[in-house]
Amino acid sequence: MKASIPRIVLRTALGAAGCAYASLVLLPGSALASWLSRIPLVAQAIAFPSIAAAGTVLAVAAALLGGLLARRGEGPRAGGGQRAAKGGGPRPTRRGPTGFALACSALFAVPSLILAASPGFGIASARGESSSSTSSTAVSVIAWNAAGRAGPEEIRDLLDGRDPDVIVLPEYRDGGEAGARRLAGMLTASGRDPRNYSVFSSPTDPAYDPTTVAIHKRLGEYRAAGGIATTFGSLTLRPSDPAKPTIVAVHTAPPVPGLMGRWRRDLDEVRAYMDRERGRAILAGDFNATLRHGGLGSSPRWADALASAGSGEGTWPSSLPAALASPIDHVFVNSGASVVSAEVIGLGGSDHNAVAARVAF
């Protein structure tokens, strides 16, 4: 009986872990998954869905193989071989994995295979419809965490062959008039007329680089308004023309030791905005969260551009292949908008790749 207690505890722990993992992958919008995704270590693990899926499948395969080899290496139970020999009966068979081992393995392996095959599985935001619309309400957006190091060459590469209506730059380095002048110089170097853009910077802690937004004047006039307030700077920009979308630029704290509490509060702030916004809106920037963190991808009224386009590519760190990187930078749209196209853009000068999207309202 004493020997069975550790086994019962181990089985219970493995079963609970398997159910938790399955809920994170298959039911990311559930209250359980939302809570689990905000726990230290879990938050970091699910930030890399492709790596997590592959690692889990390999771990399950290794565990099953190890268990199988261990069982086949066991000799017959005490006295069993002698009784079999005396009675002339068959020798003890070699046993494979138990039913519990197979069931527990399935709890880990099946969700991992689904996640690898379909990164957007269970994500409400992936329901955005593709469209070839040429509507006058089409808006193109680029979001790129500049990591405080963006220069003329990076901005030129970012805009090469593109003419975005909205440019969102978390960690742009300079704010206010100084930032506007520096961005104007880089727009000029990339062949753009800076007089065609309205530039805004977020109020933020002096210790952090602000979030900067440039909006092409063809969208009309915009003004800064109260809205989301996140740790590393956010902006809410309202249009004078109600047919145009509100632009919300976001940069949350990352889920690292010392900032986990702020990260959770920032995600709560973002989700609260998503729940209350009823007008046309675009929400873009560095969220430091995937669509499986804190229910970020579970709002039925919002669509993530990359997920809607069927892309499973990530944006951070830029040193990893996009297929393995963490998808923490987003462009969201709401109110029935359709995603025309979306892509990840590899750039130098930052540890983030950019997200470019074209949407139509």
RATALIN-V145153 format. One record per pair of residues at least 24 apart in sequence whose ideal C-beta (glycine too) atoms are under 10 Angstrom apart, sorted by the first residue. I is the first residue (numbers start at 0). J is the second residue. If there is no record, write none. Layout:
i:I j:J
i:I j:J
//
This chain:
i:6 j:99
i:10 j:97
i:10 j:99
i:10 j:100
i:10 j:103
i:13 j:62
i:13 j:99
i:13 j:100
i:13 j:102
i:13 j:103
i:13 j:104
i:13 j:106
i:13 j:107
i:14 j:99
i:14 j:102
i:14 j:103
i:14 j:106
i:15 j:106
i:16 j:103
i:16 j:106
i:16 j:107
i:17 j:59
i:17 j:102
i:17 j:103
i:17 j:104
i:17 j:105
i:17 j:106
i:17 j:107
i:17 j:108
i:17 j:109
i:17 j:110
i:18 j:103
i:18 j:106
i:19 j:106
i:20 j:44
i:20 j:45
i:20 j:51
i:20 j:55
i:20 j:106
i:20 j:107
i:20 j:110
i:20 j:111
i:20 j:114
i:21 j:105
i:21 j:106
i:21 j:107
i:21 j:109
i:21 j:110
i:21 j:111
i:21 j:113
i:22 j:110
i:22 j:121
i:23 j:48
i:23 j:51
i:23 j:110
i:23 j:114
i:23 j:121
i:23 j:291
i:23 j:292
i:24 j:48
i:24 j:51
i:24 j:52
i:24 j:55
i:24 j:107
i:24 j:109
i:24 j:110
i:24 j:111
i:24 j:112
i:24 j:113
i:24 j:114
i:24 j:120
i:24 j:121
i:24 j:291
i:25 j:109
i:25 j:110
i:25 j:113
i:25 j:114
i:25 j:120
i:25 j:121
i:26 j:110
i:26 j:121
i:26 j:297
i:27 j:119
i:27 j:120
i:27 j:121
i:27 j:122
i:27 j:123
i:27 j:289
i:27 j:290
i:27 j:291
i:27 j:292
i:27 j:293
i:27 j:294
i:27 j:295
i:27 j:296
i:27 j:297
i:28 j:121
i:28 j:122
i:28 j:123
i:28 j:124
i:28 j:290
i:28 j:291
i:28 j:294
i:28 j:295
i:28 j:296
i:28 j:297
i:28 j:298
i:28 j:299
i:29 j:121
i:29 j:294
i:29 j:297
i:30 j:294
i:32 j:121
i:32 j:291
i:32 j:292
i:32 j:293
i:32 j:294
i:32 j:297
i:33 j:266
i:33 j:270
i:33 j:291
i:33 j:292
i:33 j:293
i:33 j:294
i:33 j:295
i:33 j:297
i:34 j:293
i:34 j:294
i:35 j:291
i:36 j:254
i:36 j:266
i:36 j:288
i:36 j:289
i:36 j:291
i:36 j:292
i:36 j:293
i:36 j:294
i:36 j:295
i:37 j:254
i:37 j:259
i:37 j:262
i:37 j:263
i:37 j:266
i:37 j:267
i:37 j:288
i:37 j:292
i:37 j:293
i:37 j:294
i:38 j:254
i:38 j:259
i:38 j:263
i:39 j:254
i:39 j:255
i:39 j:256
i:39 j:259
i:40 j:254
i:41 j:254
i:41 j:292
i:42 j:253
i:42 j:254
i:42 j:255
i:42 j:259
i:42 j:262
i:42 j:263
i:42 j:287
i:42 j:288
i:42 j:289
i:42 j:291
i:42 j:292
i:42 j:293
i:43 j:253
i:43 j:254
i:43 j:255
i:43 j:325
i:45 j:114
i:45 j:288
i:45 j:289
i:45 j:291
i:45 j:292
i:45 j:325
i:46 j:253
i:46 j:254
i:46 j:287
i:46 j:288
i:46 j:289
i:46 j:291
i:46 j:292
i:46 j:313
i:46 j:315
i:46 j:324
i:46 j:325
i:46 j:326
i:46 j:327
i:47 j:289
i:47 j:313
i:47 j:315
i:47 j:319
i:47 j:323
i:47 j:324
i:47 j:325
i:47 j:326
i:47 j:327
i:48 j:111
i:48 j:114
i:48 j:115
i:48 j:118
i:48 j:119
i:48 j:289
i:48 j:290
i:48 j:291
i:48 j:311
i:48 j:313
i:48 j:323
i:48 j:325
i:48 j:326
i:49 j:114
i:49 j:115
i:49 j:118
i:49 j:311
i:49 j:312
i:49 j:313
i:49 j:319
i:49 j:320
i:49 j:321
i:49 j:322
i:49 j:323
i:49 j:324
i:49 j:325
i:49 j:326
i:50 j:313
i:50 j:319
i:50 j:322
i:50 j:323
i:50 j:324
i:50 j:325
i:51 j:111
i:51 j:114
i:51 j:115
i:51 j:291
i:52 j:107
i:52 j:108
i:52 j:110
i:52 j:111
i:52 j:112
i:52 j:113
i:52 j:114
i:52 j:115
i:52 j:116
i:52 j:118
i:53 j:111
i:53 j:114
i:53 j:115
i:53 j:323
i:54 j:111
i:55 j:107
i:55 j:108
i:55 j:110
i:55 j:111
i:55 j:112
i:55 j:114
i:55 j:115
i:56 j:104
i:56 j:107
i:56 j:108
i:56 j:109
i:56 j:110
i:56 j:111
i:56 j:112
i:56 j:114
i:56 j:115
i:57 j:108
i:57 j:111
i:58 j:104
i:58 j:107
i:58 j:108
i:58 j:111
i:59 j:100
i:59 j:103
i:59 j:104
i:59 j:105
i:59 j:106
i:59 j:107
i:59 j:108
i:59 j:109
i:59 j:111
i:60 j:104
i:60 j:108
i:62 j:96
i:62 j:100
i:62 j:103
i:62 j:104
i:62 j:107
i:63 j:95
i:63 j:96
i:63 j:100
i:63 j:101
i:63 j:103
i:63 j:104
i:63 j:108
i:64 j:96
i:66 j:94
i:66 j:95
i:66 j:96
i:66 j:97
i:66 j:100
i:66 j:104
i:67 j:93
i:67 j:94
i:67 j:95
i:67 j:96
i:67 j:100
i:70 j:94
i:70 j:95
i:70 j:96
i:70 j:97
i:70 j:100
i:71 j:95
i:114 j:291
i:114 j:311
i:115 j:311
i:116 j:311
i:117 j:309
i:117 j:311
i:118 j:289
i:118 j:290
i:118 j:291
i:118 j:305
i:118 j:306
i:118 j:309
i:118 j:310
i:118 j:311
i:118 j:312
i:118 j:313
i:118 j:322
i:118 j:326
i:119 j:290
i:119 j:296
i:119 j:303
i:119 j:305
i:119 j:306
i:119 j:307
i:119 j:308
i:119 j:309
i:119 j:310
i:119 j:311
i:121 j:290
i:121 j:291
i:121 j:296
i:121 j:297
i:122 j:289
i:122 j:290
i:122 j:291
i:122 j:295
i:122 j:296
i:122 j:297
i:122 j:302
i:122 j:303
i:122 j:306
i:122 j:307
i:123 j:290
i:123 j:294
i:123 j:296
i:123 j:297
i:123 j:298
i:123 j:299
i:123 j:300
i:123 j:301
i:123 j:302
i:123 j:303
i:123 j:306
i:124 j:273
i:124 j:290
i:124 j:295
i:124 j:296
i:124 j:297
i:124 j:298
i:124 j:299
i:124 j:300
i:124 j:301
i:124 j:302
i:124 j:303
i:124 j:304
i:124 j:305
i:124 j:306
i:124 j:307
i:124 j:329
i:124 j:331
i:124 j:332
i:124 j:333
i:125 j:290
i:125 j:296
i:125 j:302
i:125 j:303
i:125 j:305
i:125 j:306
i:125 j:307
i:125 j:308
i:125 j:309
i:126 j:299
i:126 j:301
i:126 j:302
i:126 j:303
i:126 j:306
i:126 j:307
i:127 j:301
i:127 j:302
i:127 j:303
i:127 j:304
i:127 j:305
i:127 j:306
i:127 j:307
i:127 j:308
i:127 j:331
i:127 j:332
i:127 j:333
i:127 j:335
i:127 j:336
i:127 j:337
i:127 j:338
i:127 j:341
i:127 j:358
i:128 j:302
i:128 j:307
i:128 j:335
i:128 j:336
i:128 j:337
i:128 j:338
i:128 j:339
i:128 j:359
i:129 j:307
i:129 j:308
i:129 j:309
i:129 j:337
i:129 j:338
i:129 j:339
i:129 j:340
i:129 j:341
i:130 j:307
i:130 j:336
i:130 j:337
i:130 j:338
i:130 j:339
i:130 j:340
i:130 j:357
i:130 j:358
i:130 j:359
i:131 j:337
i:131 j:339
i:131 j:340
i:131 j:359
i:132 j:336
i:132 j:337
i:132 j:339
i:132 j:357
i:132 j:358
i:132 j:359
i:132 j:360
i:133 j:339
i:133 j:359
i:134 j:337
i:134 j:339
i:134 j:359
i:134 j:360
i:135 j:242
i:135 j:359
i:135 j:360
i:136 j:242
i:136 j:243
i:136 j:244
i:136 j:279
i:136 j:336
i:136 j:358
i:136 j:359
i:136 j:360
i:137 j:164
i:137 j:336
i:137 j:337
i:137 j:339
i:137 j:357
i:137 j:358
i:137 j:359
i:137 j:360
i:138 j:163
i:138 j:164
i:138 j:165
i:138 j:214
i:138 j:215
i:138 j:218
i:138 j:243
i:138 j:244
i:138 j:246
i:138 j:279
i:138 j:281
i:138 j:332
i:138 j:336
i:138 j:339
i:138 j:356
i:138 j:357
i:138 j:358
i:138 j:359
i:138 j:360
i:139 j:163
i:139 j:164
i:139 j:165
i:139 j:166
i:139 j:215
i:139 j:330
i:139 j:339
i:139 j:340
i:139 j:355
i:139 j:356
i:139 j:357
i:139 j:358
i:140 j:164
i:140 j:165
i:140 j:166
i:140 j:167
i:140 j:244
i:140 j:246
i:140 j:281
i:140 j:282
i:140 j:283
i:140 j:304
i:140 j:330
i:140 j:331
i:140 j:332
i:140 j:341
i:140 j:354
i:140 j:355
i:140 j:356
i:140 j:357
i:140 j:358
i:141 j:165
i:141 j:166
i:141 j:167
i:141 j:168
i:141 j:213
i:141 j:283
i:141 j:330
i:141 j:344
i:141 j:353
i:141 j:354
i:141 j:355
i:141 j:356
i:142 j:166
i:142 j:167
i:142 j:168
i:142 j:169
i:142 j:210
i:142 j:212
i:142 j:248
i:142 j:249
i:142 j:250
i:142 j:281
i:142 j:282
i:142 j:283
i:142 j:284
i:142 j:285
i:142 j:286
i:142 j:304
i:142 j:314
i:142 j:328
i:142 j:329
i:142 j:330
i:142 j:351
i:142 j:353
i:142 j:354
i:142 j:355
i:142 j:356
i:143 j:167
i:143 j:168
i:143 j:169
i:143 j:170
i:143 j:171
i:143 j:283
i:143 j:284
i:143 j:285
i:143 j:314
i:143 j:328
i:143 j:344
i:143 j:346
i:143 j:348
i:143 j:349
i:143 j:351
i:143 j:352
i:143 j:353
i:143 j:354
i:143 j:355
i:144 j:168
i:144 j:169
i:144 j:170
i:144 j:171
i:144 j:208
i:144 j:210
i:144 j:231
i:144 j:250
i:144 j:284
i:144 j:285
i:144 j:287
i:144 j:314
i:144 j:315
i:144 j:317
i:144 j:327
i:144 j:328
i:144 j:349
i:144 j:350
i:144 j:351
i:144 j:352
i:144 j:353
i:144 j:354
i:145 j:169
i:145 j:170
i:145 j:171
i:145 j:172
i:145 j:208
i:145 j:210
i:145 j:211
i:145 j:285
i:145 j:346
i:145 j:348
i:145 j:349
i:145 j:351
i:145 j:353
i:146 j:170
i:146 j:171
i:146 j:172
i:146 j:208
i:146 j:285
i:146 j:317
i:146 j:348
i:146 j:349
i:146 j:350
i:146 j:351
i:147 j:171
i:147 j:172
i:147 j:173
i:147 j:207
i:147 j:208
i:147 j:348
i:147 j:349
i:148 j:172
i:148 j:208
i:148 j:347
i:148 j:348
i:148 j:349
i:148 j:350
i:149 j:181
i:149 j:182
i:149 j:185
i:149 j:211
i:149 j:346
i:149 j:348
i:149 j:349
i:150 j:181
i:150 j:185
i:150 j:188
i:150 j:347
i:150 j:348
i:151 j:181
i:151 j:184
i:151 j:185
i:151 j:186
i:151 j:187
i:151 j:188
i:151 j:189
i:152 j:185
i:152 j:188
i:152 j:189
i:152 j:346
i:152 j:347
i:152 j:348
i:153 j:185
i:153 j:189
i:153 j:346
i:153 j:347
i:153 j:348
i:153 j:349
i:153 j:353
i:154 j:181
i:154 j:182
i:154 j:184
i:154 j:185
i:154 j:186
i:154 j:187
i:154 j:188
i:154 j:189
i:154 j:191
i:154 j:346
i:154 j:348
i:155 j:185
i:155 j:186
i:155 j:188
i:155 j:189
i:155 j:190
i:155 j:191
i:156 j:189
i:156 j:344
i:156 j:345
i:156 j:346
i:156 j:347
i:156 j:348
i:156 j:353
i:157 j:185
i:157 j:189
i:157 j:344
i:157 j:346
i:157 j:348
i:157 j:349
i:157 j:353
i:157 j:355
i:158 j:185
i:158 j:186
i:158 j:189
i:158 j:190
i:158 j:191
i:158 j:355
i:159 j:189
i:159 j:190
i:159 j:344
i:161 j:344
i:161 j:353
i:161 j:355
i:161 j:357
i:162 j:191
i:162 j:215
i:162 j:217
i:163 j:213
i:163 j:214
i:163 j:215
i:163 j:355
i:163 j:356
i:163 j:357
i:164 j:196
i:164 j:213
i:164 j:214
i:164 j:215
i:164 j:216
i:164 j:217
i:164 j:218
i:164 j:243
i:164 j:244
i:164 j:246
i:164 j:281
i:164 j:357
i:164 j:358
i:165 j:196
i:165 j:212
i:165 j:213
i:165 j:214
i:165 j:215
i:165 j:218
i:165 j:221
i:165 j:236
i:165 j:244
i:165 j:246
i:165 j:248
i:165 j:281
i:165 j:283
i:165 j:330
i:165 j:356
i:166 j:191
i:166 j:196
i:166 j:198
i:166 j:211
i:166 j:212
i:166 j:213
i:166 j:214
i:166 j:215
i:166 j:248
i:166 j:283
i:166 j:353
i:167 j:210
i:167 j:211
i:167 j:212
i:167 j:213
i:167 j:214
i:167 j:234
i:167 j:246
i:167 j:247
i:167 j:248
i:167 j:249
i:167 j:250
i:167 j:281
i:167 j:282
i:167 j:283
i:167 j:284
i:167 j:285
i:167 j:328
i:167 j:330
i:167 j:353
i:167 j:354
i:168 j:198
i:168 j:200
i:168 j:208
i:168 j:209
i:168 j:210
i:168 j:211
i:168 j:212
i:168 j:213
i:168 j:248
i:168 j:250
i:168 j:284
i:168 j:285
i:168 j:349
i:168 j:353
i:169 j:201
i:169 j:207
i:169 j:208
i:169 j:209
i:169 j:210
i:169 j:211
i:169 j:212
i:169 j:229
i:169 j:231
i:169 j:232
i:169 j:233
i:169 j:248
i:169 j:249
i:169 j:250
i:169 j:251
i:169 j:283
i:169 j:284
i:169 j:285
i:169 j:286
i:169 j:287
i:169 j:328
i:169 j:349
i:169 j:351
i:170 j:207
i:170 j:208
i:170 j:209
i:170 j:210
i:170 j:211
i:170 j:231
i:170 j:232
i:170 j:250
i:170 j:284
i:170 j:285
i:170 j:349
i:170 j:350
i:170 j:351
i:171 j:198
i:171 j:200
i:171 j:201
i:171 j:208
i:171 j:209
i:171 j:210
i:171 j:211
i:171 j:212
i:171 j:213
i:171 j:232
i:171 j:250
i:172 j:208
i:172 j:209
i:172 j:211
i:173 j:200
i:173 j:208
i:173 j:209
i:173 j:211
i:174 j:199
i:174 j:200
i:174 j:201
i:174 j:202
i:174 j:203
i:174 j:205
i:174 j:207
i:174 j:208
i:174 j:209
i:174 j:210
i:174 j:211
i:174 j:232
i:175 j:200
i:175 j:202
i:175 j:209
i:175 j:211
i:176 j:200
i:178 j:208
i:178 j:209
i:178 j:211
i:179 j:211
i:179 j:213
i:181 j:211
i:182 j:211
i:182 j:213
i:183 j:213
i:186 j:213
i:191 j:215
i:197 j:221
i:197 j:222
i:197 j:236
i:199 j:223
i:199 j:234
i:199 j:235
i:199 j:236
i:199 j:246
i:199 j:248
i:200 j:232
i:200 j:234
i:200 j:248
i:201 j:227
i:201 j:228
i:201 j:229
i:201 j:231
i:201 j:232
i:201 j:233
i:201 j:234
i:201 j:235
i:201 j:248
i:201 j:249
i:201 j:250
i:201 j:284
i:202 j:228
i:202 j:232
i:202 j:233
i:202 j:234
i:203 j:228
i:203 j:229
i:203 j:230
i:203 j:231
i:203 j:232
i:203 j:233
i:203 j:234
i:203 j:250
i:204 j:230
i:204 j:231
i:204 j:232
i:206 j:231
i:207 j:231
i:207 j:232
i:207 j:250
i:207 j:252
i:208 j:232
i:208 j:250
i:209 j:233
i:209 j:234
i:209 j:248
i:209 j:250
i:210 j:234
i:210 j:248
i:210 j:249
i:210 j:250
i:210 j:284
i:210 j:285
i:211 j:248
i:212 j:236
i:212 j:246
i:212 j:247
i:212 j:248
i:212 j:283
i:212 j:284
i:214 j:238
i:214 j:243
i:214 j:246
i:218 j:243
i:218 j:244
i:218 j:246
i:219 j:243
i:221 j:245
i:221 j:246
i:226 j:268
i:226 j:272
i:226 j:276
i:226 j:280
i:227 j:251
i:227 j:265
i:227 j:268
i:227 j:269
i:227 j:271
i:227 j:272
i:227 j:273
i:227 j:276
i:227 j:282
i:227 j:284
i:228 j:264
i:228 j:265
i:228 j:268
i:228 j:272
i:229 j:261
i:229 j:262
i:229 j:264
i:229 j:265
i:229 j:266
i:229 j:268
i:229 j:269
i:229 j:272
i:229 j:284
i:229 j:285
i:229 j:286
i:229 j:287
i:230 j:258
i:230 j:261
i:230 j:262
i:230 j:264
i:230 j:265
i:230 j:268
i:230 j:287
i:231 j:258
i:231 j:261
i:231 j:265
i:231 j:284
i:231 j:285
i:231 j:287
i:232 j:284
i:233 j:265
i:233 j:268
i:233 j:269
i:233 j:272
i:233 j:282
i:233 j:284
i:234 j:284
i:235 j:272
i:235 j:276
i:235 j:280
i:235 j:282
i:236 j:281
i:237 j:278
i:237 j:280
i:238 j:278
i:238 j:279
i:241 j:278
i:241 j:279
i:242 j:279
i:242 j:360
i:243 j:278
i:243 j:279
i:243 j:281
i:243 j:360
i:244 j:278
i:244 j:279
i:244 j:280
i:244 j:281
i:244 j:282
i:244 j:332
i:244 j:333
i:244 j:334
i:244 j:336
i:244 j:358
i:244 j:360
i:245 j:276
i:245 j:278
i:245 j:279
i:245 j:280
i:245 j:281
i:245 j:282
i:245 j:333
i:246 j:280
i:246 j:281
i:246 j:282
i:246 j:283
i:247 j:272
i:247 j:273
i:247 j:276
i:247 j:280
i:247 j:281
i:247 j:282
i:247 j:283
i:247 j:284
i:247 j:331
i:248 j:281
i:248 j:282
i:248 j:283
i:248 j:284
i:248 j:285
i:249 j:282
i:249 j:283
i:249 j:284
i:249 j:285
i:249 j:286
i:249 j:287
i:249 j:328
i:249 j:329
i:249 j:331
i:250 j:284
i:250 j:285
i:250 j:286
i:250 j:287
i:250 j:328
i:251 j:284
i:251 j:285
i:251 j:286
i:251 j:287
i:251 j:288
i:251 j:292
i:251 j:327
i:252 j:287
i:253 j:285
i:253 j:286
i:253 j:287
i:253 j:288
i:253 j:315
i:253 j:327
i:254 j:287
i:254 j:288
i:254 j:292
i:254 j:293
i:254 j:327
i:255 j:287
i:258 j:287
i:262 j:286
i:262 j:287
i:262 j:288
i:262 j:292
i:262 j:293
i:263 j:292
i:263 j:293
i:265 j:293
i:266 j:292
i:266 j:293
i:266 j:294
i:266 j:295
i:267 j:293
i:267 j:294
i:269 j:293
i:269 j:295
i:269 j:298
i:269 j:329
i:269 j:331
i:270 j:294
i:270 j:295
i:270 j:297
i:270 j:298
i:270 j:301
i:273 j:297
i:273 j:298
i:273 j:300
i:273 j:301
i:273 j:331
i:273 j:333
i:274 j:298
i:274 j:300
i:274 j:301
i:276 j:300
i:276 j:301
i:276 j:333
i:276 j:334
i:277 j:333
i:277 j:334
i:278 j:333
i:278 j:334
i:279 j:332
i:279 j:333
i:279 j:334
i:279 j:335
i:279 j:336
i:279 j:358
i:279 j:360
i:280 j:331
i:280 j:332
i:280 j:333
i:280 j:334
i:280 j:336
i:280 j:360
i:281 j:330
i:281 j:331
i:281 j:332
i:281 j:333
i:281 j:336
i:281 j:356
i:281 j:358
i:281 j:360
i:282 j:329
i:282 j:330
i:282 j:331
i:282 j:332
i:282 j:333
i:283 j:328
i:283 j:329
i:283 j:330
i:283 j:331
i:283 j:332
i:283 j:354
i:283 j:356
i:284 j:327
i:284 j:328
i:284 j:329
i:284 j:330
i:284 j:331
i:284 j:354
i:285 j:314
i:285 j:315
i:285 j:327
i:285 j:328
i:285 j:329
i:285 j:351
i:285 j:354
i:286 j:326
i:286 j:327
i:286 j:328
i:286 j:329
i:286 j:331
i:287 j:315
i:287 j:325
i:287 j:327
i:287 j:328
i:288 j:325
i:288 j:326
i:288 j:327
i:288 j:328
i:288 j:329
i:289 j:313
i:289 j:325
i:289 j:326
i:289 j:327
i:289 j:329
i:290 j:326
i:290 j:327
i:290 j:329
i:290 j:331
i:291 j:326
i:292 j:327
i:295 j:327
i:295 j:329
i:295 j:331
i:296 j:329
i:296 j:331
i:298 j:331
i:298 j:333
i:300 j:331
i:300 j:332
i:300 j:333
i:300 j:334
i:300 j:335
i:301 j:329
i:301 j:331
i:301 j:332
i:301 j:333
i:301 j:334
i:301 j:336
i:302 j:330
i:302 j:331
i:302 j:332
i:302 j:333
i:302 j:335
i:302 j:336
i:302 j:337
i:302 j:338
i:302 j:358
i:303 j:329
i:303 j:330
i:303 j:331
i:303 j:332
i:303 j:338
i:303 j:341
i:303 j:354
i:303 j:356
i:304 j:329
i:304 j:330
i:304 j:331
i:304 j:332
i:304 j:336
i:304 j:338
i:304 j:339
i:304 j:340
i:304 j:341
i:304 j:342
i:304 j:354
i:304 j:355
i:304 j:356
i:304 j:357
i:304 j:358
i:305 j:329
i:305 j:330
i:305 j:338
i:305 j:341
i:305 j:342
i:305 j:343
i:305 j:354
i:305 j:355
i:305 j:356
i:306 j:331
i:306 j:338
i:306 j:341
i:307 j:331
i:307 j:332
i:307 j:336
i:307 j:337
i:307 j:338
i:307 j:339
i:307 j:340
i:307 j:341
i:307 j:356
i:307 j:358
i:308 j:338
i:308 j:339
i:308 j:340
i:308 j:341
i:308 j:342
i:308 j:356
i:308 j:357
i:309 j:338
i:309 j:341
i:310 j:341
i:310 j:342
i:310 j:343
i:310 j:354
i:311 j:343
i:312 j:341
i:312 j:342
i:312 j:343
i:312 j:345
i:312 j:352
i:312 j:354
i:313 j:343
i:313 j:351
i:313 j:352
i:314 j:343
i:314 j:344
i:314 j:345
i:314 j:349
i:314 j:350
i:314 j:351
i:314 j:352
i:314 j:353
i:314 j:354
i:315 j:349
i:315 j:350
i:315 j:351
i:315 j:352
i:316 j:349
i:316 j:350
i:316 j:351
i:316 j:352
i:317 j:343
i:317 j:345
i:317 j:346
i:317 j:347
i:317 j:348
i:317 j:349
i:317 j:350
i:317 j:351
i:317 j:352
i:317 j:353
i:318 j:350
i:319 j:350
i:319 j:352
i:320 j:345
i:321 j:345
i:321 j:352
i:324 j:351
i:324 j:352
i:325 j:351
i:326 j:352
i:326 j:354
i:327 j:351
i:328 j:352
i:328 j:353
i:328 j:354
i:329 j:354
i:329 j:356
i:330 j:354
i:330 j:355
i:330 j:356
i:330 j:357
i:330 j:358
i:331 j:356
i:331 j:358
i:332 j:356
i:332 j:358
i:332 j:359
i:332 j:360
i:333 j:358
i:333 j:360
i:334 j:360
i:335 j:359
i:335 j:360
i:336 j:360
//
